[in-house]
Amino acid sequence: MFQIADSAFAVANATAELKRHATHVIDSNQTDSVVRYIHQDWTQQSLLKLV
């Protein structure tokens, strides 16, 4: 999936091989980084629609 996706995300505690294929590396999954990233991205997209 990483190879065909426009953006590929890996968490910081993923394997080195997976992180090499990612376009973005976010914080560890132990810190709720996936939820925080989705919330942040959704908020930014929502704000852009207001402009």
C-alpha positions as a Markdown table, in Angstrom:
| # | Residue | x | y | z |
|---|---|---|---|---|
| 1 | Met | 0.0 | 0.0 | 0.0 |
| 2 | Phe | 2.8 | 2.4 | 0.8 |
| 3 | Gln | 4.0 | 2.2 | -2.8 |
| 4 | Ile | 0.7 | 3.3 | -4.4 |
| 5 | Ala | -0.4 | 5.8 | -1.8 |
| 6 | Asp | 0.2 | 9.6 | -2.3 |
| 7 | Ser | 1.1 | 9.8 | 1.4 |
| 8 | Ala | 2.4 | 7.0 | 3.5 |
| 9 | Phe | 2.6 | 7.4 | 7.3 |
| 10 | Ala | 4.6 | 5.3 | 9.7 |
| 11 | Val | 4.8 | 5.7 | 13.5 |
| 12 | Ala | 8.1 | 6.4 | 15.1 |
| 13 | Asn | 8.3 | 2.9 | 16.7 |
| 14 | Ala | 7.7 | 1.1 | 13.4 |
| 15 | Thr | 10.4 | -1.0 | 11.9 |
| 16 | Ala | 13.2 | 0.8 | 10.1 |
| 17 | Glu | 12.2 | -0.9 | 6.8 |
| 18 | Leu | 8.7 | 0.5 | 7.0 |
| 19 | Lys | 9.9 | 4.0 | 7.9 |
| 20 | Arg | 12.1 | 3.9 | 4.8 |
| 21 | His | 9.0 | 3.5 | 2.6 |
| 22 | Ala | 7.0 | 6.2 | 4.4 |
| 23 | Thr | 6.6 | 9.7 | 3.2 |
| 24 | His | 6.0 | 10.9 | 6.8 |
| 25 | Val | 7.0 | 9.5 | 10.2 |
| 26 | Ile | 4.8 | 10.6 | 13.1 |
| 27 | Asp | 5.2 | 10.1 | 16.9 |
| 28 | Ser | 4.9 | 6.7 | 18.5 |
| 29 | Asn | 1.6 | 4.9 | 18.5 |
| 30 | Gln | 2.0 | 4.8 | 22.3 |
| 31 | Thr | 1.3 | 8.5 | 22.4 |
| 32 | Asp | -1.9 | 8.4 | 20.4 |
| 33 | Ser | -0.1 | 10.0 | 17.5 |
| 34 | Val | -2.4 | 8.6 | 14.8 |
| 35 | Val | -5.4 | 10.1 | 16.4 |
| 36 | Arg | -3.6 | 13.4 | 17.0 |
| 37 | Tyr | -2.5 | 13.5 | 13.4 |
| 38 | Ile | -5.9 | 12.8 | 12.0 |
| 39 | His | -7.4 | 15.5 | 14.3 |
| 40 | Gln | -4.8 | 18.0 | 13.4 |
| 41 | Asp | -5.1 | 17.3 | 9.6 |
| 42 | Trp | -9.0 | 17.4 | 9.8 |
| 43 | Thr | -8.8 | 20.7 | 11.7 |
| 44 | Gln | -6.5 | 22.3 | 9.1 |
| 45 | Gln | -8.6 | 21.1 | 6.2 |
| 46 | Ser | -11.7 | 22.5 | 7.9 |
| 47 | Leu | -10.1 | 25.9 | 8.5 |
| 48 | Leu | -8.9 | 26.1 | 4.9 |
| 49 | Lys | -12.5 | 25.7 | 3.7 |
| 50 | Leu | -13.5 | 28.7 | 5.7 |
| 51 | Val | -11.0 | 31.0 | 3.9 |
